[in-house]
Amino acid sequence: MHSLLLIYQEEAAHEQWSQEELAAHFEAYSVVTDDMQKRGVMLVGDPLRPARTGTTVRVRKGKTLITAGPFAVTKEQLGGYYLINCKDLDEAIELAAKLPTASDLAGCIEIRPIMEFG
């Protein structure tokens, strides 16, 4: 079962963390990442730059409209992802629950199954 683990966090809160808090957070991610790699379920994963660095593209009536920044103003922003291949949803939930942002009051992990054709 191919799935994306989408990591949502409140960027404003995250940006106020000390260097020590950030280091501990990233170390906790490293532990989970290592576990996924050892299990052979992790295909790829990366943190994303802040939402304000994004570019949103829409095409309306044949015209391309470009907006600097995120698609929508939300409390939590997409901060990173893992593409995994687990045996089932239960294993994906187990791994998502281990990610530090799942325990953060200003964050959550969304599991989104990949549509597979053929």
Residue pairs with C-beta under 8 A, 6 or more apart in sequence:
1 85
1 86
1 87
1 88
1 89
1 92
1 113
2 43
2 83
2 84
2 85
2 113
2 114
2 116
3 83
3 84
3 85
3 86
3 89
3 92
3 111
3 112
3 113
3 114
4 81
4 82
4 83
4 84
4 110
4 111
4 112
4 114
5 45
5 81
5 82
5 84
5 92
5 95
5 96
5 99
5 109
5 110
5 111
6 78
6 81
6 109
6 110
6 111
6 112
7 47
7 78
7 79
7 80
7 81
7 82
7 99
7 101
7 107
7 109
8 76
8 77
8 78
8 79
8 101
8 107
8 108
8 109
8 110
9 76
9 77
9 79
9 101
9 104
9 106
9 107
10 75
10 76
10 77
10 106
10 107
11 50
11 51
11 77
11 79
13 106
14 79
14 106
15 50
17 25
25 100
28 100
29 99
29 100
32 95
32 98
32 99
32 100
33 42
33 45
33 82
35 95
35 98
36 42
36 45
36 82
36 84
36 95
41 84
41 85
41 86
41 91
41 95
42 82
42 83
42 84
43 83
43 84
43 85
44 82
44 83
45 80
45 81
45 82
45 83
46 80
46 81
47 79
47 80
48 78
48 79
48 80
48 81
50 77
51 69
51 70
51 77
51 78
52 68
52 69
52 70
54 68
54 69
54 70
54 71
55 66
55 67
55 68
55 69
56 66
56 67
56 68
56 69
56 70
56 71
57 64
57 65
57 66
58 64
58 65
58 67
59 65
70 77
76 106
76 107
76 108
79 101
79 107
82 95
83 114
84 92
84 95
86 92
86 95
89 111
89 113
92 111
93 111
96 102
96 109
96 111
97 109
99 109
101 107
101 108
101 109
102 108
102 109
